[in-house]
Amino acid sequence: MKNMNQTMKDALTQITGIERISDEENILSSYSGVFPPTLVVWPISTEEIAKIVKWANENSISLVPISSAGPKLRRSSLPKVEGAVVLDMSKMQNILRIDATNKVAMIEPGVTYDHLIAELKKNGLRPLMPLLPKASKSVLTSCLDREPITTPRFHWDTPDPLLCTETVFGTGDIFRTGTAAGPGTLEEQWKSGQAQKNPQGPSQFDPFRLIQG
């Protein structure tokens, strides 16, 4: 088992570097569910995540993806099998873009409400948010948990507040949903005036929004 763990650690080191991998017992215990994880790895880019997912798939390694820092109050995000690797995205805390005109923010999975609120305020905006979210809980996790927000009269569109996403498949392929899928890169879309606010596909024309006004 020790040799296998070292092999896993060596493989992940090639992706992230040794400084963002841990097999220390006190670290592993903080992520322990039914079983403690074998390793914890902290990626800082989509490309690193894709490489880790592809490696895990090719080697039949169970991954437990999380985006919020501890403590873990829900055991659904903790390992349930032996030999799992925790993929902790809480270090991915960049706010990539704030579009004040279209009221859209593009964030990485580790961004918390404290961080997002401060940046949106600079642009005269505020997020749709739940009541007293846990300080270490990511905005992404809150959206995926479907936590009810405190201002329902502003929450008029069922896909809000989570619109387009960037997803990594088990093969390691990267896929963007909604209008973020293309055509073109995100930078090219921004240059042409697109806002990645339609979750239904790569078209800026939305009859549903036209009817709503």
C-alpha positions, 0 to 999 in steps of 0.5 A, spaced: 500 500 500 505 504 501 508 503 494 502 504 491 501 511 495 508 513 493 506 511 486 500 516 486 503 521 489 509 521 484 504 521 478 500 527 481 507 531 483 508 531 475 501 535 475 501 540 480 508 540 484 509 537 491 507 543 494 500 542 493 499 535 495 499 532 502 499 525 505 500 528 512 495 524 517 492 531 520 490 533 513 487 527 511 483 526 517 480 533 516 477 530 510 475 523 512 468 520 511 467 513 511 474 512 510 480 517 510 483 519 503 489 517 501 491 523 498 489 531 498 491 535 492 489 542 490 489 544 483 489 551 481 487 551 474 482 547 469 488 544 465 490 541 472 484 538 474 483 535 467 490 532 467 488 529 474 481 527 472 484 523 466 489 520 470 484 518 476 480 515 470 486 511 467 488 508 473 481 507 476 482 512 482 476 514 486 476 522 486 472 526 491 471 533 488 470 539 493 470 546 492 469 549 499 474 549 505 473 546 512 469 544 516 465 539 512 458 539 515 455 535 509 458 528 509 456 527 501 463 531 500 467 526 504 470 519 501 466 513 502 471 508 499 478 506 500 484 509 496 480 515 494 484 522 492 480 528 494 480 534 489 480 540 493 479 546 488 478 551 494 485 555 492 482 556 485 479 563 488 480 568 482 474 572 479 475 572 472 470 577 469 465 582 472 460 584 466 456 590 470 452 591 464 449 584 463 450 583 471 454 577 470 460 574 474 465 569 472 468 566 478 473 560 479 470 554 484 473 556 490 470 563 490 466 565 497 461 570 498 465 574 502 470 575 496 465 576 491 461 581 495 467 585 495 468 585 488 461 586 486 460 592 490 466 595 486 461 595 480 455 597 484 452 590 484 450 585 489 450 577 488 443 573 489 445 569 496 442 565 501 441 567 508 448 567 512 452 562 508 458 559 511 464 563 511 468 558 507 463 555 503 464 556 495 459 560 491 459 554 486 457 549 492 451 554 494 449 554 487 449 546 486 446 545 493 440 549 491 440 553 497 434 558 497 436 565 496 434 571 501 431 576 495 426 571 491 423 577 488 429 578 484 430 571 482 425 571 476 429 566 472 429 559 474 437 558 471 439 563 475 444 564 479 448 559 475 448 560 468 454 557 464 459 552 467 466 549 465 466 542 466 471 536 466 469 530 463 471 523 466 476 523 460 479 529 462 476 533 456 473 540 458 466 542 456 463 549 457 455 549 457 450 554 455 453 560 450 460 559 453 461 553 449 462 558 443 463 559 438 470 562 439 474 562 446 471 566 452 476 572 450 473 572 443 466 572 445 467 578 450 470 582 444 464 580 440 460 583 446 457 576 448 456 575 456 455 568 457 449 569 460 444 564 456 445 557 459 441 554 453 446 554 448 451 558 444 446 563 441 445 570 444 437 570 441 433 567 447 425 568 445 424 566 452 427 573 455 424 577 449 417 575 452 419 577 459 422 583 457 
